[in-house]
Structure formats: structure tokens, C-alpha cells
Amino acid sequence: MRGFRDMSFSPRLYAVAANLLLLAAVAYLLSSIVGTALAAKLIPPADVALSAPPEPLKEEPNKPAIFYSLITKRDIFNSAPPPPPPAAEPPAVVTPLKLKLWGVAVNTNGRSSYSIIEDLGARKQGVYGISAAVPGGATVKAIEWERVILDHNGKDEILELASKSPLGAAKPAAANAPAAAASPPPTGGSIQATGENEFLVPRAEVDSAMENMSQLFTQIRAVPHFENGQSIGFRLFAIRRGSLFDKIGLKNGDIITSINGTEMTDPGRAMGMMQELRDASNLRVSAIRNQQPVELTYNIQ
């Protein structure tokens, strides 16, 4: 045993062993390749049935743009159809109620507007704002410059100024007659200025104006005027040249604050004053003109 332990291998012996292992590996690979080649020669190939290639797709002609309109109409994110559009509301018609619109006070600053409406059956006038109930079972829905929209039994009806003809009504005209320019209604007598902001007004002038109220309200516009959130009177504008208001010295932009000491902060009170003025002989109108107070005096004879 001792002699066996002392036995050692030389480097040459290691080289021989390595070569033998390499030859064995090469022989194994060659035998495997040869065996595979012989098997391919001896075993017949399997029959494989291949289908014929499909015919080439035919190119479709270009379609019109309307063919693709469904793409824009379809909601790919929501399969539910869109709701139908709301039905168009029927156009408003002239109200059949026995009412007459004498005038309006439209406030463009978002505050209250008013209308003066007469109940022809009771021969009584009143001041009505938005949502106010008027005779006949209707309510005021909107107040515009020349008309009032009424809500009557759930339908919109129009009440126009007394000076305007019904909607769609044509005024008859003589053939080949030239169109005459609109002019204020004739009034009796003549208004005279007797001093600075003082006027002499014939009684006939006042009576003629009060009897034709529908024309009178078309000669001027008035809207409530507010300062610090409170109404202090009515601002005048759109005064027609040659009208009664023009003759008595009123100017566009004047703010009427009081008449004979009665403050014009309430449209109902202002309407009442119009009736009282018919029998008055002296008027004192306090106003603000160009941010300065001014007083106009009228003697009615």
C-alpha cells in the first residue's frame, strides 16, 4: 500500500488521458450525426396537405362622406341614445283678455320693472310688476319696452302698448299716398315760458294730453332710478321732440324726484299723481339735472 501511495503520474500521462476523452466526445457526435442522416434517408417523409392560398382581397371603391356619418353620431363611450331635443314652445299670441297697456317702466339694471295696465271691464288702472297677478287670471311674466308678456293658463300671451296695433295687423293705407311722418297729437293752445324753468300751460293742453294717454306714454320713457340701493325717483329718456314733455322743459336724463312735494319713489303713487294732475292749477316738479337740483313750476290756466 505504501508503494501505491508513493506512485505519481507524469504530465505526459495527463495529456494522453485528455486526448482520449476528446476523441471519445468527437466519436459520439459523429455517430449521432451519421445516425440522424441515415434515419432521414431510410424513413420516408410524412405527407402534409397544404391548402391553397386565399384569393387577394378586392379593393372597395371610395364611399361618399355620408356613409361615415354614423361614426360622428354614435357615442362610443355611452351606448344609450341621446335624449330627444325639447319641443319648441309655441309662439306667443295677443292676449284675448280685456286689458290695455298704458305704459312701462323698464329697469335695465336688473331691478324691478313696472307696467301700467287698465282693466277695461272695471275701467280701473293699476301698476303691476313681475309675477304680479292682473285681472283675468294672468300674471306678468316679463316687461319689455313696448309690451308685456303674460302667463295665462300656462301659455305666453302678449299685451302691447295701447298705441301699437295688434301683432301682424297691417294698417290700411291709401294707394299711392306718401307716408306721413309720425307727429305728436295736436293739442289746444300753446305753452309759454314765463321765466327760467317757469311755464304757463293752457288747460286745453292738459285736457287733450290726458284724454289721449296712449299717445302720451309713447312720447317719453321713464325707469326707476336707484342710489345706495334705494329708489329716489324716475329717470327720463327718449323724449320726443315737439311732444308735451319737450314743450314743458323736461330734458333727457332728468330724474324726477317729487311732484308738489310728493316723492316719486313708488310707481303706484306716481300713477295716482297722474290722475290728480288733471284738476291741478299749479305744479312744482323737483328734479335732478346734470347732478344738480332743479325745480320746474307750471301754472295751468
Secondary structure, 3 states (H helix, E strand, C coil): CHHHHCCCCCHHHHHHHHHHHHHHHHHHHHHHHHHHHHHHHHCCCCCCCCCCCCCCCCCCCCCCHHHHHHHHHCCCCCCCCCCCCCCCCCCCEECCCCEEEEEEECCCCCCCCEEEEEECCCCEEEEEECCCEECCCEEEEEECCCEEEEEECCEEEEEEECCCCCCCCCCCCCCCCCCCCCCCCCCCCCCEEEECCEEEECHHHHHHHHHCHHHHCCCCEEEEEEECCEEEEEEEECCCCCCHHHHCCCCCCCEEEEECCEECCCHHHHHHHHHHHHHCCEEEEEEEECCEEEEEEEEEC
